[in-house]
Amino acid sequence: MAMVPLEFARRMVDLHGAAGAAWLERLPALIDELADRWALRVLAPFEPLSYNYVAPAVRAGEGQVVLKVGVPHPELLTEIEALRLFDGRGAVRLREADAGRGALLLERLVPGTPLAELQDDAAATSLAAGVMRQLWRPLPAEHTFPTVERWALGLQRLRARFGGGCGPFPTSLVERAESLFAELIASMGERVLLHGDLHHHNILAAGRQPWLALDPKGLAGEAEYEAGALLRNPMPAFLAWPDLLRITRRRVDQLAEELGFDRVRLTGWAIAQAVLAGWWSYEDTGHGWQKWMMCAEALIEAGAVPGRPKLRAPGRL
């Protein structure tokens, strides 16, 4: 019988309501079913769990793998499709998937140390840039991945929630994010398949390659968008750095140089995303949004967005 941590169970109910409670009730039987189907011995889950049940397992004839099961929803479907397209290049390999049951069987990344534990931030930034270059793929002619435009609509929901205002969110930051999204989307270059949430806790040390990404959202947009999650992480250590502004300036310069990006455009995306991340936190749980506003302010102060962001150079892939 699968062990379901209490805090994880509470989060599933908070996020999904009655559907989450019903899913939790079915979860032990679902894990048993998947174990039989995929010849697994499922071990105790990784802790802390976040939004999915994730546990190490041993597969007959293959060895160590990871079972990931979540409430079936579009984000899990696009994760499955993104992993299929990445096909192990820069990312964890997908062994099996059952979209209807919200289940993925993944390669086990060993030792699995997150990039967040690397003390040299310049080295971590360079390693993350290397993973980005491996991941990006041309988009299929037909796909169901969300777009940057669709994600940016979150700020319209923020306005609707507060009757056209900004509620507890700083008006100046919301207005800046809205303006940046509008300008950057209008001038967006070649769209590729992005990870969508590539930060220090989603890049792990591995054996097949030194570092591999996991938990992709699967997102359609220009490559510069990808760096936003990295620039506001790792949390919570990011906001505790006494030399945060110096580190942020160096990170932006480093990513611009190593990836061939326009510095102003890179930072503009990062500011807009930080505000959007704050709204998503509020939308999901009603709290935790303040830290993302602090990130946006740090990015602005670090040397932010003088002048108009430039169009990216064509033909980067």
N, C-alpha and C positions, 0 to 999 in steps of 0.2 A: 504494500500500500504506500503510495507516494506521500511524502511529508510536505505539507503546505504551510510555510511560515505565516504566522498570524498577521504581521504587518503587511505582507504581500496580499493576503486575503482582503484586508481592510482597503488597501489601495484599489484593488480590482472592483470592489463594490462602490467606492467613491467615484471611480472613473466611469463605470459601466452600469451602475445601478442594478436593477433586477436581472439584467442579462449577465452582468458580472457574477452575481450570486449563483445563478443557474450554471454558469460555466465552471465555477469553483466546485460545485456539487458533482459535476461530471468529470472533473479533471483526473482524479485517481483512476477511474475506469478507462479514460482516454489514454493515459500514460501506459497502463497495462496492455491496452489494445495495440498501441504503437510498438511497445516492447516486443510483443509477439510477432507483429508484422515485419519488423525490421531486425529481428534477432538481437535484441538488446538486453543488457543487464543495466538498468538505470540506477544510478547512485543518488545520494542526497544532493539537493540542488545547491548551486552556487549562492552565496549570500554576500551582501544583501541583494535580493531580487528587485527589479524595478517594475517593468510593465509586462513582462512575460515570464513564464516558468522556464528556467534554463538549468539543465543538470548535466553533469558528465555521465557518460555511459560507456560500456564496453560492447562492441559489436562482434558477433561470432565471425571469425575469419578475417577481421579487419583491425581490431584493437580499439584504441581510444577514439571516441567521437563525442559530440555534444547534441543533446536533444533540446530543442526550443519549441515551446508551445504557448500560443497566445489566443486571446479572444479573436476569432476571425474578423478581420476588418481590412479595408483597402491598403493600409500601410504594410501589413504583413504580405499582402499579395505583391506589392511593388518591391518589397525586400527580396522575395523569392525570385522575381523576374530580374532584378538587378544582379543578384548573385549568379544567376544563370549566364547573364551577358558578361559579367566580369570573368567568369570561368576560371577562378583561382589566380588571376593575374592581379596582384596587389591586394587581394581579398581572400578571406576564408573560402574554402570550397564547399559548395552545397552537395551533399551526398544524396539526399532524398527530400521530397517535399509533398505535403498533402494540404493544398490551399484551403479546401473545404473544412478541414479540421484545424487549420491554423498551426500546422506542425512542420518543422524543419529539422533535418538531421544534418549536422555540420561537421566538418573537419575539426579536430581538437588542436588548438594552437598551444604548443608547449615550447618554452615554459609559461607563456601567457602573461608575462609581465607587461602592464600597461605603459605606454609612452610617458604617462604622467609621472612615473617614478624615476625617470631619467633626470638627474640634477642639472645637467648642462642644457639650458633652454635653447641656446643657439644650435646645439647638435640635434635636439628634439625637433626644432623647427625645420632643419634641413632634412631630417629623416621623414617628417610628415610630407614635405614637398615631394620627396622621392616617391612616396606612396601615391600621392595625388597623380603624378605623371603616369604611373602604371595603370591607375584605375580608369581614367576618362576614356570613353568609347563614343563613336558615332551613334546617334539615336536610330533605332529601327524606324522604317517608314511608317509603321503602325505600332503604336505603343499606348500604354495607359498610365505612364508616369505623370505625377503632378508636375506642373510647371512653376517657375519662379513667379510668374504673374498670379497664379492661383494661390500660392502661399502668401503673397503680398496682400491679398484680399482680407487677410486676418485683421488688418488695421481698419478696414471698413466695418468689420464686426465689432471692433473696439468702439468706434464712433457710435454705432447703432446701440450698443449696450448702454452708453452714457448719454443718449439723447442728442448726439451730435458733438458732445464735448469729449473730454479725455478722462473724466473721473479722477482717480488718484494718480494717474500718469502725468508727468510733467508735459504741459502743452508744447513747450518748445521742442522737446525730444520727439513727440509724436509728429509734429508738423515737419521736423527735419527728416524723419524717416519716410513720411509720405512723399516729400519732395524728392528725396534720393531714389526711392523706388520708382517714381514716375520717370525721372530722367534716365536712370540706368536701364530700366526696362525698354524705354523708347530707343536707346542707342545700343542695345545688346547685340553682341557679335554672334559668332557661330555657336549653336547650342549643342551640347554633348550630354551624355549620361553622367551625372554627378553622384557621389555618395550621398550628399545632402546633410550629413551630420558628422563630419570627419574631425573629431577632436581627440584629445590625448587619451581618453578612456576607451575610445573605439579603435585604437591602433595598438596591437599586441605583439610582443616578441614571439617569434615562431621558429620552427626548424626548417621548413621547406624554403622559406625566405626569411631574412632577418626580421622584418616587420610586415604585418598584414592587417588589413582593416576588417572590421566586422560591423554588424548592425546597420547596413546601408538603408537609407530611406528610399533611394532611387528618385532622382530629380532631374528634370530637363531645364538646362540653363547654361549660360556661358561659364567657362572655367573659373573666372575670377570670383564668382559667387562662392566657390568651395571653401575659400580661406577664412570666411567669416567665423565659422564655428571654432577654428583653431585660434583665432585672434582673441576670443573671449574666454579661453580656457587655458589651463585646467582649473575648474572650480572645485573647492572654494579657495585654493591656494592663490589663484590669480589676483584677487582683490586684496590679499594680505601682503603682497610684495611691496617693500618700502620704495623701490625704484621702478614702480609700475610704468610710469610714463617713458622712462628711458628704454625699458624692455620692449614696450609696445612700439616705440619708434624703430628700434632695431629690428623687431620682427617684421614690420611692414616693409622696411628697406630690404631685408633679407629675402622675403618672399617675392617682392617685386623683381629683385635681381635674379634669383634662382629660377623663377617661373616665367620671366619675361613679361610681367604684368605692369600696367600703369599704377603707380603708387596711390594716386588720388582715387582712381576707380576702385581699387582694392579696398581702401579704407571706407569709401562710401557704402559699398555693399555691407561691410562689417558693422557699421553704425546702424544701418537700416535693419539688419538682421537681429542685432542686440535688442532693439526696441520690440521687434516682432516676437522674439523669444520671451520677453517680459510679458507680452500680451498672452502668449500661449500658456505660460505658467499661471497667469491669473484665470484664464479661461478654463484650465484643467482643474485647478485646486483652490483658486482664490487667494493664493499667497505665493511667496518665492519670487515675485516679479521684480522686487527692488534691486536685487543684485545685477540684473541685466540692464537696468537703467544706469547703474554705476559703471558698468562696462561701456555703455554707449558714451557716457560722459568722459571716461578715460580715453576712449578712441578719438573723440573730438579734441580733447586737450592735447593729445599726443602728436597732433600735427596733421590732422584731419583733412579737411576738404576745402582748401582754398582753390577757387577756380572750378571750371566744369570738368567732370570726369571725361576722359578721352575714349574714343572707340578703340576696341582692342585690335591688335594686328590680326589680319586674316591668316588662315592656313596653319594654325598652331598644331593641329593634330597631324 
